[in-house]
Amino acid sequence: GSHRRGCNNQYWRDGNNRIGYRTEYVDVPANACGLIVGKGGRNIKELQQMEGIQHIRVDFEQGSVKIVGNEAGIVAAKHRIDHAVVLAVNSDGYFPNATQTCLLLNDYSA
């Protein structure tokens, strides 16, 4: 349709939860946190603009990601976070270039 991802943000400014939003915490290994945030916050911004997401925050100390959104948004965001975790674990947390970052963003744009 005409709705692009992230266009619904204007309705979320009042911060109330009556539209089925809930909060979920996802545990992630410490070395995945950086990939989830991305270079200059690129990936986390992308996640925050996903349909159905109100708020996402990565807690480096706790090794967790806080997701606030509706059911579909949380499922989609967790899918991408899981993907980032797999990349981080498989590459030992070392990212020589931005290829993995791009992969993370592009894999689920369909």
Secondary structure, DSSP 8 states (H G I E B T S, - for coil): ----TTGGGGGGTT---TTT-EEEEEE--HHHHHHHH-GGGHHHHHHHTSTTEEEEEEETTTTEEEEEE-HHHHHHHHHHHHHHHHHHHHTTT--SSSHHHHHHHHTT--
